[in-house]
Amino acid sequence: MATFLAFCGSSRKDSFNQKTLDCVVNALQAKGETVKVINLSDFKQPIYNGDEESASGLPEATVRLQTLLHEHDALLIGCPEYNGFMTPLLINTIDWTTRSCEATPDLSCFAGKPVLITCSSPGPGGGMRAATHLKTMLLGIGSIVSPDNFMVPSAFNAFDESGKLKDEKLRQRAEQVASRFRELTIKLLS
Ligand SMILES: Cc1cc2nc3c(=O)[nH]c(=O)nc-3n(C[C@H](O)[C@H](O)[C@H](O)COP(=O)(O)O)c2cc1C
């Protein structure tokens, strides 16, 4: 059985990207898969700085995150868009977790690992520009990025009060993306 880890580049309380990610997480869980959802606010890391890394090593939150990343077979990443790019929180998380205790690169948390990207924004673009940058970054560190992604545009009107998607077609799309990502992950593990 594959294990999935999900996290989002926004730790905002009412994050649209967390809700969007949750749609795919719920669909995977409904298929019997184990998905651990973490909030990056529980893994506070300073902005990466090479001098601090040399002096103090990896922050303890980075070590905890790396352990979780190693323990799971596949990742789901919610990618908010700031100025057409990924959020500082998401970039900083990936930067720290691609470092070793010896202050050298270590891509083992991501290399060879299937990743599904989800995104959402209040605008019509749904955060796809940032998602494209994240895909490029992940491919560069050896991840196997799913050709599918799940995007929710016009986020202010997309969810009901319980956080469920109002649009039936989008709900179906979340299930389809979850099924295909599950199949991809199982194929890569076999
Ligand atoms: C600094 C900043 C830049 C933003 N730039 C964009 C943008 O380029 N495209 C976009 O669709 N939304 C942009 N937004 C709006 C965000 O998509 C919106 O705040 C969204 O709710 C953030 O994700 P979250 O709900 O998961 O926290 C920006 C927001 C901020 C704070």
The ligand as an SDF file (V2000), in Angstrom:
LIG
                    3D

 31 33  0  0  0  0  0  0  0  0999 V2000
    1.9330   39.0840   -2.3890 C   0  0  0  0  0  0  0  0  0  0  0  0
    0.7690   38.4700   -3.0990 C   0  0  0  0  0  0  0  0  0  0  0  0
    0.8360   38.2830   -4.4610 C   0  0  0  0  0  0  0  0  0  0  0  0
   -0.2170   37.6820   -5.1490 C   0  0  0  0  0  0  0  0  0  0  0  0
   -0.0980   37.4290   -6.4910 N   0  0  0  0  0  0  0  0  0  0  0  0
   -1.0440   36.7170   -7.1200 C   0  0  0  0  0  0  0  0  0  0  0  0
   -0.8710   36.3050   -8.4850 C   0  0  0  0  0  0  0  0  0  0  0  0
    0.1330   36.5500   -9.0910 O   0  0  0  0  0  0  0  0  0  0  0  0
   -1.8460   35.5750   -9.0620 N   0  0  0  0  0  0  0  0  0  0  0  0
   -2.9890   35.2180   -8.3870 C   0  0  0  0  0  0  0  0  0  0  0  0
   -3.8330   34.5470   -8.9760 O   0  0  0  0  0  0  0  0  0  0  0  0
   -3.1860   35.5910   -7.0960 N   0  0  0  0  0  0  0  0  0  0  0  0
   -2.2390   36.3120   -6.4450 C   0  0  0  0  0  0  0  0  0  0  0  0
   -2.4040   36.6560   -5.1380 N   0  0  0  0  0  0  0  0  0  0  0  0
   -3.6480   36.3000   -4.4650 C   0  0  0  0  0  0  0  0  0  0  0  0
   -3.5280   34.9330   -3.8270 C   0  0  0  0  0  0  0  0  0  0  0  0
   -3.7380   33.9460   -4.8150 O   0  0  0  0  0  0  0  0  0  0  0  0
   -4.5620   34.8080   -2.7020 C   0  0  0  0  0  0  0  0  0  0  0  0
   -4.1910   35.6670   -1.6360 O   0  0  0  0  0  0  0  0  0  0  0  0
   -4.7490   33.3880   -2.2270 C   0  0  0  0  0  0  0  0  0  0  0  0
   -5.8420   33.3720   -1.3480 O   0  0  0  0  0  0  0  0  0  0  0  0
   -3.4920   32.8560   -1.5420 C   0  0  0  0  0  0  0  0  0  0  0  0
   -3.6290   31.4860   -1.2940 O   0  0  0  0  0  0  0  0  0  0  0  0
   -4.2810   30.8870    0.0320 P   0  0  0  0  0  0  0  0  0  0  0  0
   -5.7420   31.2120   -0.0060 O   0  0  0  0  0  0  0  0  0  0  0  0
   -4.0490   29.4180   -0.1110 O   0  0  0  0  0  0  0  0  0  0  0  0
   -3.5880   31.4940    1.2330 O   0  0  0  0  0  0  0  0  0  0  0  0
   -1.3750   37.2920   -4.4330 C   0  0  0  0  0  0  0  0  0  0  0  0
   -1.4450   37.4880   -3.0630 C   0  0  0  0  0  0  0  0  0  0  0  0
   -0.3920   38.0670   -2.3900 C   0  0  0  0  0  0  0  0  0  0  0  0
   -0.4600   38.2380   -0.8900 C   0  0  0  0  0  0  0  0  0  0  0  0
  1  2  1  0
  2  3  1  0
  2 30  2  0
  3  4  2  0
  4  5  1  0
  4 28  1  0
  5  6  2  0
  6  7  1  0
  6 13  1  0
  7  8  2  0
  7  9  1  0
  9 10  1  0
 10 11  2  0
 10 12  1  0
 12 13  2  0
 13 14  1  0
 14 15  1  0
 14 28  1  0
 15 16  1  0
 16 17  1  0
 16 18  1  0
 18 19  1  0
 18 20  1  0
 20 21  1  0
 20 22  1  0
 22 23  1  0
 23 24  1  0
 24 25  2  0
 24 26  1  0
 24 27  1  0
 28 29  2  0
 29 30  1  0
 30 31  1  0
M  END
$$$$
